[in-house]
């Protein structure tokens, strides 16, 4: 900055814009296996450097290496691969259904499948996630029925939410999946409150909060960290850094802090960064954080470093603000390809079996889609009633709403 | 029957509720060890422990946001916002989260929280300790809004609010904490110990949400009021000698429309009084409802007496406050119309 006696206003910019050559040379990536795995009772002050590194398990040859490896059996890894493949296929079909006018809106996970699929397997029954709109892997990996998800997306007659919510704003208490608001960051402090309640009740359940890189700028993120830190709430504070908040690169929310994990340091919260495209690393770190929470050691902040390979939503066109080939240049690769190669290296998977699994999954998703569409889509077939619009706002309908329902003729 | 101040009645409501249901937790700024700046939670931490009553960081969105999470877990949080004027950081959590959780999840998750907050002026609190934001809550689908006017009701309504399965905003007129203030700021206030509505039964009882009370029967004009304005209206009626029927709404949403319509159909005239600013205030809703439901029985335009459309000033507090003189003039004009 020129020292010309005047003040100069600073607005951060991404390295590259459309037309430029993608360049991630500034992203420092620790070698797989190089970051130590501390004891869960570690003094947070002694692991501050972990907020600036990246925990990785799968190396470039597809081998699982280092102290965070070895937690999952081959069976569990194969299951994890299937979950991620299912989520990707589900997304592709629903994205297409949106383009066909069967619903108004869709949000896919392309490139981020490992984060929610692997995290889910680190939790126990009864634990509660407070997700954003890009964690449907929590449901897929918990065997929530795909048909029910699609019914919600189509807002059809079988939609468990009666057509009241935007597509993909699922809710399932039974599957530990808190109702998605669509109103960014609000769920972060609610997760902390849920965890506080579990501790107040001397329960054993923990909560998991979810937020994207962009929404960490909201004041609710700060509220959540204050409360989690003060009350040592049994909560895992997840930040999914997929580099882009719609068109805004992560530097706008991150400011000068270096990483999102570093936000936790001022609160005395152990803060880790992990390779979000490495199923094994995500699971291992999630497990570590969940164990801390369950042992009364308090919150952990985890930043998942990943890349949003697709558009923000069905209403977004990323080519307007980032190079088209940027996702190919992303140095942490694709989570499905990486786990697939790892399993092939272990001798428990093959390209043929993978292709076969892809075909099977596609059949399953299409069958679910057919069943869901038999209950209607947004503009055709069975749909929730006008009466449903008035129901369920209060436990007991107050007189003024009853009058309005009568006026509406239902 | 024991007599209590409104502060003691509110404390007793929380005490009774916490004693009956260990899911009830109380927290907020200065609420724990100290017992709240107005002392409404005094002794609760000592009696029920730090897990049930505790101090919160100065972070209203955090207080309400964490309460929503606790309610989703299965607790029944009753939280304090130190002044209603401080609730704005929590407005997002209240309006888009607490209010809609049951609806958007189709009952999968619910939000039985109570958010208490002292409201109204009259204590030289200036613009940030005097506001009456009730209309900002009644405009939100999914919330219930309660404004008690005396210790008996405050206890019964607060217990009902805590037991309610949905989020309730509980606005406590701070000028009524120690007595039925009628707007005559130059005279001493009668303490609740000398007022019949200061009689507060021990133990558990409820005053149902959504039911108004007639504080003074009359035939000349109906006055719709709540909170402090109930006593201001009573003073105005007595000082003008006008035979006003004064309805204390107690709950603004759900509203006891039947009580309002019955009274206005009887008197044919209606004056609405609130301390909040006039424009788009709750009086506008009341006025519209009276017009829609009682038009052919009205003999005069519906009048509104409210705070002026300015921030609540400090030095000019009593010029701003809609006291008995202004209410009295509105009663006379409505009768002469």
Contacts between the chains, C-beta under 8 A, distances in Angstrom:
chain1	res1	chain2	res2	distance
A	128	B	72	7.7
A	128	B	73	7.6
A	130	B	69	7.4
A	160	B	106	6.2
A	160	B	108	7.7
A	161	B	104	6.9
A	161	B	105	6.8
A	161	B	106	4.9
A	162	B	106	5.3
A	164	B	103	6.0
A	164	B	104	5.8
A	164	B	106	6.9
A	165	B	104	5.2
A	169	B	104	7.2
A	171	B	104	7.3
A	171	B	105	4.0
A	171	B	106	7.4
A	171	B	108	4.7
A	171	B	109	6.7
A	172	B	108	6.8
A	173	B	105	7.9
A	173	B	108	5.0
A	173	B	109	6.1
A	178	B	72	6.5
A	178	B	109	6.6
A	179	B	101	6.3
A	179	B	104	5.7
A	179	B	105	3.7
A	179	B	108	6.3
A	179	B	109	5.2
A	181	B	96	6.7
A	181	B	97	6.2
A	181	B	104	7.4
A	183	B	92	7.1
A	183	B	96	4.8
A	183	B	97	7.0
A	186	B	65	6.5
A	186	B	92	6.5
A	186	B	93	6.1
A	186	B	96	6.9
A	186	B	97	5.2
A	188	B	65	7.9
A	189	B	61	6.9
A	189	B	62	5.4
A	189	B	65	3.4
A	189	B	66	5.6
A	189	B	69	7.1
A	189	B	93	7.6
A	190	B	65	5.4
A	190	B	66	7.1
A	190	B	68	5.0
A	190	B	69	3.7
A	190	B	72	6.8
A	190	B	97	7.0
A	191	B	69	6.0
A	192	B	65	7.9
A	192	B	66	5.7
A	192	B	69	6.4
A	193	B	65	6.3
A	193	B	66	3.1
A	193	B	67	6.1
A	193	B	68	6.2
A	193	B	69	2.6
A	193	B	70	4.7
A	193	B	72	7.8
A	193	B	73	7.7
A	194	B	69	3.8
A	194	B	70	6.7
A	194	B	72	5.8
A	194	B	73	4.7
A	195	B	69	7.5
A	196	B	66	6.1
A	196	B	69	7.3
A	196	B	70	6.3
A	197	B	25	7.9
A	197	B	69	6.7
A	197	B	70	3.9
A	197	B	73	3.7
A	197	B	74	7.0
A	197	B	75	4.7
A	198	B	73	6.2
A	199	B	51	8.0
A	200	B	25	6.3
A	200	B	51	4.9
A	200	B	52	7.5
A	200	B	70	7.6
A	200	B	75	6.8
A	201	B	73	7.5
A	201	B	74	7.7
A	201	B	75	7.2
A	207	B	69	7.4
A	219	B	61	6.3
A	219	B	89	7.2
A	220	B	61	6.0
A	220	B	62	7.8
A	220	B	65	6.2
A	220	B	92	7.9
A	220	B	93	7.8
A	222	B	59	8.0
A	223	B	59	5.1
A	223	B	61	5.4
A	223	B	62	3.4
A	223	B	65	6.1
A	223	B	66	7.9
A	224	B	62	7.4
A	224	B	65	7.6
A	226	B	57	5.1
A	226	B	59	6.0
A	226	B	62	6.2
A	227	B	56	7.9
A	227	B	57	6.7
A	227	B	59	7.5
A	227	B	62	5.2
A	227	B	66	5.4
A	230	B	57	6.1
A	392	B	102	6.2
A	392	B	103	5.5
A	392	B	106	5.7
A	392	B	107	5.8
A	393	B	102	6.8
A	393	B	103	4.7
A	393	B	141	6.1
A	393	B	142	5.5
A	394	B	102	7.2
A	394	B	142	7.1
A	394	B	144	7.7
A	394	B	165	8.0
A	394	B	166	5.1
A	395	B	102	7.3
A	395	B	110	7.5
A	395	B	164	8.0
A	395	B	165	4.1
A	395	B	166	5.8
A	398	B	210	6.9
A	398	B	253	7.2
A	398	B	254	3.7
A	399	B	210	7.7
A	399	B	254	6.1
A	399	B	255	7.8
A	399	B	257	6.5
A	400	B	253	7.8
A	400	B	254	6.7
A	400	B	255	6.8
A	400	B	257	7.4
